[in-house]
Amino acid sequence: MKKTLSRRARVATGGAVLAAVAAGTFGTVAANASAPESSRDAAVSAAPAAAAGKRDTTTSTHLTIDAAGKAARAALKAAEKEGRRITVAVVDRNGNTILTMRGDGAGPQSYESAEKKAYTAVSWNAPTSELEGRLENAPNLKDIPGTLFLGGGVPVTAGKTPIAGIGVAGAPSGALDEKFAQAGAAALN
């Protein structure tokens, strides 16, 4: 025969269980918070940081935000002189967006396209117009996530090493997009 508890007994039992769980949780937090600072510091300092050797690291050069802004403004200005509405994006060596500036009246698709062109240019250290031709021999390149093999992206280098990419989208052709991206890169010299 199964015995059922009254509603009052079930509520009281549930309340007791919740109180026990809460007391255990808060008791643990309180115990950790009340530990003397010296014992907490000792626990943290017990595991020293590992030091990487010189051969285990590299140093890289990055474009500053000021330089990225200068390049983007130069690209926008070049496009405005020709009555074109564009978006320009500048990415770092790792393809992370430093900034994107959408010019007045630029189409909504231009934002993402500019970033992808910049990413593609820095990834291959080549203008995206040049990379378009590579698709004939390797059509699967276009399937790499985040890339766009259309004219309008140019790499920025320090020496011969790529440190950033500038991508422009929104002009009526990839050739014009690339012309404006080149104007942005030229502003850095």
Backbone as ProteinMPNN parsed JSONL, in Angstrom:
{"seq_chain_A": "MKKTLSRRARVATGGAVLAAVAAGTFGTVAANASAPESSRDAAVSAAPAAAAGKRDTTTSTHLTIDAAGKAARAALKAAEKEGRRITVAVVDRNGNTILTMRGDGAGPQSYESAEKKAYTAVSWNAPTSELEGRLENAPNLKDIPGTLFLGGGVPVTAGKTPIAGIGVAGAPSGALDEKFAQAGAAALN", "coords_chain_A": {"N_chain_A": [[0.833, -1.169, 0.0], [0.638, 2.139, -0.916], [1.733, 5.093, 0.588], [0.602, 8.385, 0.734], [1.66, 11.727, 1.023], [0.338, 14.547, 2.725], [-0.676, 17.715, 1.323], [0.398, 19.827, 2.818], [2.527, 18.537, 4.108], [4.129, 17.844, 1.923], [4.879, 20.413, 0.971], [6.269, 21.37, 3.196], [8.385, 19.504, 3.309], [9.637, 19.951, 0.798], [10.432, 22.623, 1.148], [12.278, 22.311, 3.229], [14.265, 20.813, 1.939], [15.113, 22.654, -0.043], [16.114, 24.676, 1.639], [18.251, 23.325, 2.812], [19.918, 22.852, 0.594], [20.44, 25.487, -0.212], [21.746, 26.447, 2.075], [24.034, 24.889, 2.04], [25.243, 25.739, -0.363], [25.56, 28.542, 0.032], [27.036, 28.447, 2.328], [29.437, 27.354, 1.427], [30.33, 29.37, -0.308], [30.538, 31.46, 1.525], [32.485, 30.401, 3.207], [34.718, 30.348, 1.485], [34.938, 33.058, 0.887], [35.493, 34.089, 3.351], [37.994, 33.197, 3.933], [41.326, 33.839, 4.949], [43.205, 36.472, 3.353], [45.876, 35.885, 2.824], [45.945, 33.082, 2.625], [44.363, 32.71, 0.351], [45.898, 34.072, -1.544], [48.164, 32.515, -1.454], [47.238, 30.172, -2.564], [46.779, 30.98, -5.175], [49.345, 31.794, -5.981], [50.662, 29.433, -5.856], [50.851, 28.018, -8.2], [53.098, 28.602, -10.474], [53.531, 30.782, -13.321], [54.142, 29.571, -16.597], [57.08, 30.052, -18.394], [57.676, 31.044, -21.655], [60.084, 30.1, -24.048], [62.5, 31.904, -26.096], [62.51, 30.834, -28.672], [59.988, 29.899, -28.849], [58.152, 31.846, -29.395], [56.756, 34.544, -31.398], [57.032, 37.773, -32.944], [54.85, 40.248, -34.049], [53.757, 42.732, -36.42], [51.327, 45.234, -36.248], [48.649, 47.101, -37.667], [47.797, 50.333, -36.6], [44.856, 51.7, -34.974], [44.504, 54.346, -35.665], [45.909, 54.508, -38.089], [44.398, 52.702, -39.594], [41.975, 54.077, -39.684], [42.785, 56.339, -41.113], [43.416, 55.205, -43.606], [40.892, 54.183, -44.329], [39.347, 56.527, -44.473], [40.654, 57.799, -46.592], [40.071, 56.066, -48.715], [37.262, 56.315, -48.815], [37.096, 59.046, -49.462], [38.3, 59.105, -52.006], [36.41, 57.635, -53.43], [34.137, 59.253, -53.141], [34.915, 61.482, -54.633], [34.489, 60.542, -57.16], [31.835, 60.185, -57.182], [30.837, 57.83, -56.062], [29.327, 55.393, -53.951], [30.377, 53.762, -51.253], [31.483, 51.102, -49.04], [34.062, 50.665, -46.726], [36.41, 48.446, -45.333], [38.776, 47.545, -42.838], [41.017, 45.115, -41.909], [42.964, 43.243, -39.485], [46.136, 41.447, -39.391], [45.322, 38.906, -38.681], [42.849, 38.741, -39.729], [40.843, 39.872, -38.275], [38.393, 42.337, -37.82], [39.323, 45.674, -37.846], [38.168, 48.157, -38.308], [35.139, 49.299, -39.851], [33.743, 51.339, -42.268], [30.868, 52.652, -43.416], [29.933, 54.338, -46.162], [27.89, 57.222, -46.865], [24.826, 56.349, -48.227], [25.705, 53.899, -49.227], [25.155, 50.554, -50.3], [23.363, 47.931, -48.517], [24.507, 45.385, -48.728], [27.153, 45.894, -49.083], [28.637, 46.184, -46.758], [29.289, 43.654, -45.481], [30.55, 42.49, -47.682], [32.801, 44.134, -48.094], [34.304, 43.605, -45.774], [34.84, 40.862, -46.142], [36.369, 40.927, -48.495], [38.626, 42.349, -47.621], [39.601, 40.537, -45.704], [40.188, 38.342, -47.359], [42.203, 39.427, -48.993], [44.321, 39.966, -47.14], [44.739, 37.411, -46.18], [45.836, 35.951, -48.33], [47.814, 37.642, -49.097], [47.607, 39.239, -51.393], [46.113, 41.203, -54.014], [42.563, 41.058, -54.369], [41.547, 40.99, -56.933], [43.521, 39.766, -58.397], [43.437, 37.291, -57.226], [40.984, 36.329, -58.083], [41.442, 35.158, -60.574], [42.697, 32.8, -59.851], [40.68, 31.099, -59.201], [39.92, 29.691, -61.44], [41.68, 27.544, -61.682], [41.469, 26.447, -59.176], [38.642, 26.034, -58.104], [37.398, 25.51, -55.67], [38.39, 27.248, -53.795], [36.721, 29.39, -53.334], [34.96, 28.41, -51.505], [35.98, 28.634, -49.004], [35.366, 29.67, -45.767], [34.357, 33.021, -45.036], [35.677, 34.329, -47.082], [35.973, 36.279, -50.132], [36.19, 36.316, -53.442], [36.403, 38.628, -55.268], [37.182, 41.581, -57.088], [38.538, 44.326, -55.23], [39.79, 44.143, -52.803], [42.801, 44.738, -51.023], [46.097, 43.956, -49.861], [47.951, 45.158, -47.002], [51.255, 45.78, -46.313], [54.204, 45.296, -44.277], [57.358, 45.694, -44.966], [57.686, 42.789, -46.647], [55.736, 41.428, -45.479], [52.391, 40.621, -44.801], [50.234, 42.777, -43.004], [47.742, 43.799, -42.725], [44.48, 44.161, -44.244], [42.636, 45.84, -46.758], [39.381, 46.361, -47.7], [36.986, 47.127, -50.173], [33.671, 47.781, -51.115], [30.759, 48.203, -53.139], [30.966, 50.027, -55.252], [30.253, 50.201, -58.796], [31.833, 48.215, -59.968], [34.331, 45.654, -59.504], [36.843, 46.524, -60.222], [36.755, 49.288, -59.794], [36.207, 49.283, -57.029], [38.611, 48.178, -56.129], [40.401, 50.137, -56.947], [39.714, 52.215, -55.195], [40.317, 51.007, -52.773], [43.078, 50.735, -53.085], [43.725, 53.449, -53.015], [43.256, 53.94, -50.343], [45.248, 52.311, -49.179], [47.509, 53.586, -50.202], [47.512, 55.937, -48.762], [48.769, 55.309, -46.462], [51.472, 55.351, -46.835]], "CA_chain_A": [[0.0, 0.0, 0.0], [1.441, 3.346, -1.061], [1.302, 6.162, 1.48], [0.781, 9.702, 0.143], [1.804, 12.82, 1.986], [-0.604, 15.654, 2.544], [-0.093, 18.874, 0.632], [1.186, 20.558, 3.81], [3.753, 17.764, 4.344], [4.976, 17.98, 0.722], [5.43, 21.774, 0.959], [7.259, 21.449, 4.274], [9.539, 18.696, 2.907], [10.315, 20.684, -0.284], [11.069, 23.798, 1.748], [13.443, 21.856, 3.986], [15.294, 20.431, 0.957], [15.65, 23.901, -0.606], [16.897, 25.346, 2.673], [19.505, 22.587, 2.971], [20.741, 23.117, -0.584], [20.875, 26.882, -0.138], [22.717, 26.577, 3.161], [25.295, 24.29, 1.583], [25.835, 26.602, -1.383], [26.007, 29.806, 0.619], [28.084, 28.135, 3.296], [30.676, 27.185, 0.672], [30.748, 30.695, -0.761], [30.944, 32.216, 2.698], [33.744, 29.848, 3.687], [35.776, 30.809, 0.597], [35.065, 34.504, 0.992], [36.034, 34.467, 4.65], [39.355, 32.71, 4.092], [42.276, 34.961, 5.009], [43.796, 36.82, 2.054], [47.158, 35.218, 2.638], [45.753, 31.709, 2.151], [43.889, 32.795, -1.033], [47.044, 34.452, -2.363], [49.067, 31.369, -1.513], [46.666, 29.22, -3.507], [46.987, 31.522, -6.514], [50.762, 31.82, -6.316], [51.217, 28.09, -5.782], [51.101, 27.545, -9.558], [53.802, 29.671, -11.2], [53.297, 30.869, -14.758], [55.178, 28.955, -17.418], [57.781, 31.025, -19.23], [57.967, 30.543, -22.997], [61.42, 30.422, -24.518], [62.581, 32.79, -27.259], [62.175, 30.093, -29.89], [58.576, 29.521, -28.782], [57.313, 33.02, -29.633], [57.038, 35.413, -32.544], [56.591, 39.146, -32.793], [54.216, 40.676, -35.284], [53.452, 44.147, -36.562], [49.901, 45.458, -36.476], [48.225, 48.427, -38.071], [47.105, 51.015, -35.51], [43.498, 52.149, -35.283], [44.632, 55.629, -36.364], [46.3, 54.226, -39.475], [43.239, 52.081, -40.244], [41.032, 55.169, -39.945], [43.361, 57.166, -42.184], [43.25, 54.457, -44.86], [39.463, 54.111, -44.644], [38.903, 57.864, -44.9], [41.224, 58.061, -47.923], [39.294, 55.277, -49.676], [35.953, 56.966, -48.93], [37.286, 60.327, -50.16], [38.54, 58.794, -53.423], [35.132, 57.214, -54.006], [33.26, 60.428, -53.184], [35.344, 62.325, -55.758], [33.927, 59.966, -58.383], [30.395, 60.019, -57.0], [30.541, 56.431, -55.735], [28.921, 55.126, -52.573], [31.063, 52.519, -50.893], [31.845, 50.755, -47.666], [35.459, 50.232, -46.643], [36.74, 47.698, -44.112], [40.194, 47.279, -42.609], [41.211, 43.99, -40.993], [44.348, 43.039, -39.089], [46.824, 40.295, -39.981], [44.574, 37.69, -38.377], [41.537, 38.828, -40.352], [39.887, 40.497, -37.369], [38.038, 43.672, -38.28], [39.773, 46.825, -37.066], [37.051, 49.079, -38.455], [34.376, 49.313, -41.096], [33.05, 52.607, -42.441], [29.889, 52.593, -44.5], [29.702, 55.673, -46.682], [26.5, 57.632, -47.059], [24.156, 55.789, -49.385], [26.248, 52.607, -49.66], [24.184, 49.468, -50.206], [23.484, 47.09, -47.325], [25.379, 44.235, -48.999], [28.552, 46.317, -49.181], [29.303, 46.074, -45.455], [29.877, 42.318, -45.349], [31.444, 42.245, -48.819], [34.066, 44.842, -47.851], [35.062, 42.86, -44.766], [35.324, 39.606, -46.731], [37.444, 41.244, -49.446], [39.812, 42.684, -46.817], [40.064, 39.272, -45.126], [40.759, 37.54, -48.437], [43.461, 40.059, -49.426], [45.384, 39.761, -46.154], [44.995, 35.974, -46.047], [46.698, 35.488, -49.419], [48.796, 38.695, -49.384], [47.462, 39.578, -52.812], [44.846, 41.869, -54.334], [41.523, 40.074, -54.667], [41.37, 40.875, -58.39], [44.494, 38.75, -58.814], [42.976, 35.998, -56.699], [39.846, 35.884, -58.892], [41.969, 34.292, -61.618], [43.069, 31.503, -59.276], [39.492, 30.243, -59.097], [39.844, 28.824, -62.62], [42.444, 26.324, -61.396], [41.073, 25.911, -57.868], [37.318, 26.612, -57.843], [36.977, 25.306, -54.285], [38.858, 28.355, -52.951], [35.563, 30.24, -52.994], [34.208, 27.771, -50.43], [36.623, 28.896, -47.714], [34.515, 30.618, -45.032], [34.812, 34.392, -44.804], [36.406, 34.884, -48.218], [35.22, 36.755, -51.286], [37.148, 36.457, -54.534], [35.99, 39.671, -56.208], [38.048, 42.74, -56.996], [38.2, 45.316, -54.221], [40.581, 43.95, -51.589], [44.255, 44.848, -51.187], [46.828, 43.76, -48.607], [48.874, 46.183, -46.523], [52.427, 45.04, -45.86], [55.356, 45.926, -43.629], [58.346, 44.893, -45.674], [56.898, 41.937, -47.543], [54.833, 40.679, -44.617], [51.062, 41.231, -44.705], [49.848, 43.165, -41.649], [46.34, 44.219, -42.744], [43.808, 44.123, -45.538], [41.621, 46.869, -46.968], [38.369, 45.893, -48.635], [35.987, 48.118, -50.575], [32.546, 47.23, -51.865], [29.674, 49.135, -53.387], [31.098, 50.682, -56.552], [29.641, 49.314, -59.788], [32.71, 47.142, -60.449], [35.455, 45.282, -58.662], [38.001, 47.351, -60.588], [36.612, 50.558, -59.064], [36.382, 48.972, -55.607], [40.031, 48.001, -55.871], [41.029, 51.457, -57.113], [39.502, 52.958, -53.96], [41.093, 50.313, -51.731], [44.473, 51.13, -53.318], [43.866, 54.821, -52.515], [43.373, 53.816, -48.894], [46.579, 51.775, -48.86], [48.512, 54.611, -50.545], [47.513, 56.956, -47.713], [49.615, 54.839, -45.357], [52.905, 55.495, -47.157]], "C_chain_A": [[0.886, 1.243, 0.0], [0.867, 4.448, -0.189], [1.584, 7.5, 0.807], [0.827, 10.742, 1.238], [0.767, 13.89, 1.695], [0.109, 16.803, 1.843], [0.817, 19.64, 1.583], [2.52, 19.84, 4.049], [4.7, 17.876, 3.137], [5.632, 19.349, 0.661], [6.516, 21.901, 2.011], [8.528, 20.675, 3.899], [10.33, 19.411, 1.809], [11.051, 21.902, 0.232], [12.327, 23.423, 2.504], [14.589, 21.476, 3.048], [15.935, 21.685, 0.35], [16.523, 24.636, 0.4], [18.245, 24.663, 2.851], [20.449, 22.843, 1.804], [21.292, 24.531, -0.53], [21.929, 27.065, 0.931], [24.065, 26.006, 2.749], [26.002, 25.168, 0.577], [26.381, 27.875, -0.768], [27.1, 29.575, 1.647], [29.428, 27.978, 2.612], [31.211, 28.528, 0.218], [31.261, 31.501, 0.408], [32.282, 31.713, 3.221], [34.899, 30.317, 2.814], [36.007, 32.301, 0.751], [35.7, 34.903, 2.308], [37.444, 33.95, 4.876], [40.308, 33.896, 4.119], [42.911, 35.193, 3.64], [45.083, 36.065, 1.799], [46.98, 33.791, 2.143], [45.214, 31.701, 0.733], [45.047, 33.14, -1.96], [48.021, 33.294, -2.515], [48.56, 30.348, -2.518], [46.892, 29.688, -4.94], [48.456, 31.46, -6.899], [51.401, 30.437, -6.267], [51.546, 27.547, -7.169], [51.78, 28.656, -10.344], [53.475, 29.632, -12.693], [54.46, 30.233, -15.504], [55.786, 30.021, -18.312], [58.1, 30.385, -20.581], [59.381, 30.976, -23.383], [61.386, 31.293, -25.763], [62.164, 32.084, -28.549], [60.704, 29.7, -29.954], [57.626, 30.677, -29.099], [57.701, 33.739, -30.923], [56.547, 36.813, -32.212], [55.973, 39.563, -34.116], [53.919, 42.165, -35.236], [51.978, 44.283, -36.886], [49.66, 46.901, -36.882], [47.49, 49.067, -36.896], [45.698, 51.415, -35.943], [43.548, 53.491, -36.016], [44.991, 55.426, -37.835], [45.139, 53.598, -40.241], [42.202, 53.146, -40.597], [41.493, 56.064, -41.077], [43.159, 56.497, -43.541], [41.783, 54.429, -45.279], [38.946, 55.464, -45.14], [39.425, 58.206, -46.294], [40.45, 57.301, -48.997], [37.917, 55.91, -49.896], [36.047, 58.27, -49.726], [37.49, 60.105, -51.663], [37.238, 58.394, -54.112], [34.176, 58.398, -54.137], [33.603, 61.349, -54.348], [34.753, 61.846, -57.076], [32.436, 59.695, -58.255], [29.967, 58.604, -56.676], [30.234, 56.285, -54.253], [29.45, 53.762, -52.174], [31.097, 52.308, -49.388], [33.287, 50.275, -47.72], [35.676, 49.551, -45.298], [38.243, 47.507, -44.047], [40.277, 46.17, -41.573], [42.684, 43.873, -40.636], [44.918, 41.774, -39.731], [46.066, 38.99, -39.768], [43.175, 37.695, -38.979], [40.459, 39.406, -39.457], [39.634, 41.935, -37.813], [38.554, 44.73, -37.311], [38.669, 47.875, -37.099], [36.388, 48.893, -39.799], [33.638, 50.637, -41.141], [32.138, 52.493, -43.659], [29.588, 54.016, -44.926], [28.224, 55.956, -46.847], [25.951, 57.024, -48.342], [24.693, 54.464, -49.884], [25.214, 51.515, -49.409], [24.413, 48.583, -48.992], [24.409, 45.886, -47.519], [26.859, 44.616, -48.952], [29.318, 46.142, -47.876], [30.032, 44.736, -45.324], [30.861, 42.025, -46.476], [32.796, 42.907, -48.611], [34.916, 44.086, -46.836], [35.643, 41.568, -45.342], [36.454, 39.85, -47.73], [38.736, 41.583, -48.701], [40.435, 41.417, -46.237], [40.774, 38.421, -46.178], [42.109, 38.102, -48.87], [44.591, 39.815, -48.437], [45.729, 38.284, -46.017], [45.958, 35.449, -47.096], [47.77, 36.505, -49.789], [48.807, 39.049, -50.869], [46.155, 40.333, -53.012], [43.804, 40.824, -54.743], [41.246, 39.96, -56.163], [42.324, 39.828, -58.957], [44.027, 37.36, -58.391], [41.784, 35.449, -57.464], [40.299, 34.888, -59.956], [42.342, 32.909, -61.114], [41.883, 30.552, -59.177], [39.355, 29.301, -60.296], [40.534, 27.497, -62.363], [42.033, 25.661, -60.081], [39.72, 26.497, -57.47], [36.838, 26.46, -56.4], [37.477, 26.397, -53.346], [37.692, 29.213, -52.476], [34.751, 29.67, -51.84], [34.83, 27.993, -49.054], [35.805, 29.959, -46.984], [35.166, 31.996, -44.86], [35.513, 35.047, -45.971], [35.458, 35.36, -49.308], [36.224, 37.087, -52.385], [36.589, 37.366, -55.629], [36.929, 40.847, -56.03], [37.577, 43.71, -55.933], [38.954, 45.164, -52.92], [42.055, 44.046, -51.891], [44.929, 44.6, -49.84], [47.648, 45.005, -48.27], [50.044, 45.413, -45.937], [53.404, 45.939, -45.104], [56.532, 45.096, -44.107], [57.573, 44.09, -46.693], [55.865, 41.13, -46.764], [53.474, 41.359, -44.545], [50.712, 41.544, -43.247], [48.384, 43.591, -41.567], [45.784, 44.021, -44.144], [42.781, 45.232, -45.584], [40.674, 46.343, -48.024], [37.36, 46.983, -48.907], [34.908, 47.4, -51.367], [31.501, 48.327, -52.054], [29.759, 49.892, -54.695], [30.537, 49.719, -57.607], [30.538, 48.192, -60.304], [33.811, 46.864, -59.44], [36.684, 46.114, -58.955], [37.937, 48.699, -59.864], [36.792, 50.347, -57.564], [37.872, 48.879, -55.273], [40.8, 49.312, -56.013], [40.899, 52.259, -55.817], [40.246, 52.314, -52.777], [42.573, 50.661, -51.844], [44.714, 52.563, -52.821], [43.996, 54.814, -50.982], [44.743, 53.312, -48.47], [47.67, 52.807, -49.121], [48.591, 55.697, -49.483], [48.398, 56.566, -46.547], [51.102, 55.02, -45.629], [53.419, 56.875, -46.886]], "O_chain_A": [[1.784, 1.371, 0.833], [-0.335, 4.711, -0.217], [2.704, 7.727, 0.35], [0.126, 10.646, 2.246], [0.376, 14.1, 0.546], [1.338, 16.849, 1.783], [1.904, 20.06, 1.186], [3.55, 20.503, 4.178], [5.914, 17.988, 3.303], [6.814, 19.451, 0.336], [7.572, 22.477, 1.748], [9.634, 21.154, 4.152], [11.558, 19.475, 1.876], [12.17, 22.185, -0.197], [13.333, 24.13, 2.433], [15.748, 21.781, 3.327], [17.159, 21.767, 0.241], [17.571, 25.167, 0.033], [19.265, 25.33, 3.022], [21.649, 23.031, 2.005], [22.479, 24.748, -0.774], [22.913, 27.772, 0.712], [25.112, 26.569, 3.07], [27.22, 25.334, 0.642], [27.529, 28.248, -1.013], [27.988, 30.411, 1.816], [30.45, 28.412, 3.142], [32.405, 28.8, 0.342], [32.299, 32.155, 0.308], [33.124, 32.51, 3.635], [35.961, 30.654, 3.337], [37.15, 32.758, 0.745], [36.37, 35.932, 2.389], [38.039, 34.234, 5.916], [40.112, 34.86, 3.38], [43.128, 34.257, 2.871], [45.348, 35.649, 0.671], [47.773, 33.323, 1.325], [45.547, 30.801, -0.037], [45.167, 32.566, -3.042], [48.628, 33.115, -3.57], [49.345, 29.73, -3.237], [47.168, 28.875, -5.822], [48.781, 31.106, -8.033], [52.575, 30.292, -6.608], [52.429, 26.701, -7.303], [51.107, 29.563, -10.833], [53.181, 28.573, -13.249], [55.614, 30.344, -15.092], [55.062, 30.809, -18.921], [58.714, 29.32, -20.644], [59.808, 32.088, -23.073], [60.348, 31.404, -26.414], [61.532, 32.69, -29.415], [60.227, 29.225, -30.984], [56.409, 30.494, -29.07], [58.798, 33.572, -31.456], [55.739, 37.001, -31.302], [56.513, 39.263, -35.181], [53.839, 42.773, -34.168], [51.442, 43.534, -37.702], [50.391, 47.805, -36.477], [46.653, 48.423, -36.264], [45.393, 51.461, -37.134], [42.723, 53.745, -36.894], [44.444, 56.091, -38.714], [44.92, 53.923, -41.408], [41.622, 53.117, -41.682], [40.691, 56.497, -41.903], [42.775, 57.152, -44.51], [41.467, 54.628, -46.452], [38.197, 55.529, -46.115], [38.721, 58.831, -47.087], [40.202, 57.838, -50.077], [37.46, 56.026, -51.033], [35.189, 58.563, -50.559], [36.926, 60.826, -52.486], [36.998, 58.778, -55.257], [33.481, 58.522, -55.145], [32.716, 61.927, -54.976], [34.541, 62.636, -57.996], [31.84, 59.051, -59.119], [28.841, 58.214, -56.986], [30.814, 56.972, -53.413], [29.019, 52.736, -52.699], [30.789, 53.197, -48.594], [33.683, 49.566, -48.645], [35.193, 50.013, -44.264], [38.903, 47.329, -45.071], [39.688, 46.265, -40.496], [43.551, 44.337, -41.377], [44.244, 41.115, -40.523], [46.159, 38.074, -40.585], [42.402, 36.761, -38.765], [39.287, 39.432, -39.833], [40.572, 42.66, -38.143], [38.264, 44.691, -36.116], [38.28, 48.416, -36.064], [36.99, 48.4, -40.753], [32.982, 51.022, -40.172], [32.593, 52.265, -44.78], [29.053, 54.807, -44.148], [27.41, 55.039, -46.954], [26.543, 57.169, -49.412], [24.188, 53.941, -50.877], [24.486, 51.555, -48.418], [25.534, 48.493, -48.491], [25.028, 45.424, -46.561], [27.719, 43.749, -48.798], [30.536, 45.968, -47.898], [31.239, 44.696, -45.085], [31.889, 41.385, -46.254], [33.829, 42.313, -48.916], [36.124, 43.943, -47.025], [36.791, 41.22, -45.069], [37.396, 39.061, -47.802], [39.817, 41.153, -49.103], [41.654, 41.246, -46.274], [41.833, 37.851, -45.915], [43.055, 37.346, -49.089], [45.706, 39.49, -48.844], [46.883, 37.938, -45.765], [46.802, 34.602, -46.801], [48.559, 36.26, -50.702], [49.857, 39.144, -51.504], [45.196, 40.128, -52.268], [44.134, 39.828, -55.387], [40.755, 38.926, -56.616], [41.977, 39.095, -59.883], [44.207, 36.383, -59.116], [41.58, 34.236, -57.499], [39.621, 33.893, -60.21], [42.305, 31.943, -61.876], [42.063, 29.338, -59.08], [38.745, 28.238, -60.185], [40.042, 26.445, -62.772], [42.226, 24.459, -59.897], [39.653, 27.362, -56.596], [35.963, 27.205, -55.959], [37.028, 26.465, -52.202], [37.688, 29.7, -51.346], [33.933, 30.379, -51.254], [34.26, 27.578, -48.045], [35.574, 31.039, -47.529], [36.359, 32.11, -44.577], [35.912, 36.207, -45.873], [34.313, 34.919, -49.404], [37.008, 38.028, -52.261], [36.339, 36.934, -56.754], [37.422, 41.084, -54.927], [36.376, 43.905, -55.745], [38.78, 45.978, -52.013], [42.524, 43.507, -52.893], [44.4, 44.986, -48.798], [47.989, 45.798, -49.147], [49.845, 44.49, -45.147], [53.422, 47.158, -45.271], [56.694, 43.942, -43.71], [56.869, 44.663, -47.524], [55.2, 40.256, -47.32], [53.402, 42.554, -44.258], [50.868, 40.698, -42.366], [47.84, 43.73, -40.472], [46.517, 43.751, -45.095], [42.131, 45.535, -44.583], [41.095, 45.931, -49.104], [36.925, 47.683, -47.992], [35.195, 46.524, -52.184], [31.379, 49.245, -51.243], [28.74, 50.356, -55.206], [30.368, 48.533, -57.323], [30.06, 47.302, -61.009], [34.173, 47.721, -58.634], [37.483, 46.386, -58.059], [38.955, 49.192, -59.377], [37.455, 51.145, -56.901], [38.332, 49.426, -54.27], [41.749, 49.559, -55.269], [41.853, 52.908, -55.386], [40.74, 53.014, -51.893], [43.249, 50.859, -50.835], [45.776, 52.86, -52.274], [44.759, 55.593, -50.411], [45.331, 53.823, -47.517], [48.637, 52.901, -48.366], [49.641, 56.319, -49.32], [48.743, 57.414, -45.724], [51.914, 54.851, -44.719], [54.599, 57.148, -47.106]]}, "name": "protein", "num_of_chains": 1, "seq": "MKKTLSRRARVATGGAVLAAVAAGTFGTVAANASAPESSRDAAVSAAPAAAAGKRDTTTSTHLTIDAAGKAARAALKAAEKEGRRITVAVVDRNGNTILTMRGDGAGPQSYESAEKKAYTAVSWNAPTSELEGRLENAPNLKDIPGTLFLGGGVPVTAGKTPIAGIGVAGAPSGALDEKFAQAGAAALN"}
